[in-house]
Amino acid sequence: MATIRVKIASTVGLHARPAGLFAQAAARQPVPVLIGRPGDEGVVASSILAVMALGVKYEEEVELSAEGDGAEAALEELAALLAQDLDAAPAS
């Protein structure tokens, strides 16, 4: 199983908009992805409710994990997303 750790860059943590964007991106991956605090059992990353229920805050570290073909690329893409402030207004 592939795993990667990343700090949350969104100033509101994984709440509402950031959780939604992350869950949508996770749902597009070719493998199921789990997200959770290091050492804890992860939740399904494609579920916005499960992601929000984690209550992850700004600069808190999370662990992403996945298994199967394309798992490492999927985790890298999702980690890069979490390393951005997803609550910032999109550039026009």
BELHUDA-V809299 format. One record per pair of residues at least 24 apart in sequence whose ideal C-beta (glycine too) atoms are under 8 Angstrom apart, sorted by the first residue. I is the first residue (numbers start at 1). J is the second residue. Records with the same first field share a line. If there is no record, write none. Layout:
BEGIN
I: J, J
END
This chain:
BEGIN
1: 65, 66, 67, 71
2: 65, 66, 67, 71, 72, 75
3: 63, 64, 65, 75
4: 63, 64, 65, 75, 76, 79
5: 38, 61, 62, 63, 64
6: 61, 62, 64, 79, 82, 83
7: 59, 60, 61, 62, 82, 83
8: 56, 57, 58, 59, 60, 61, 62, 82
9: 58, 59, 82, 83, 84, 85, 86
10: 58, 82, 84, 85, 86, 87
11: 58, 85, 87
12: 58, 87
13: 55, 56, 57, 58, 60
14: 51, 52, 54, 55, 56, 62
15: 52, 87
16: 52
17: 86, 87
18: 86, 87
19: 48, 51, 52
20: 48
21: 81, 86
22: 51, 78, 81, 82, 86
23: 47, 48, 51
25: 77, 78, 81
26: 78
29: 66, 70, 74, 77, 78
30: 68, 69, 70, 74
31: 66, 67, 68, 69, 70, 71, 74
32: 66, 67, 68
33: 64, 65, 66, 74, 75, 78
34: 64, 65, 66
35: 62, 63, 64
36: 62, 63
37: 61, 62, 63
38: 62, 63
45: 78
END
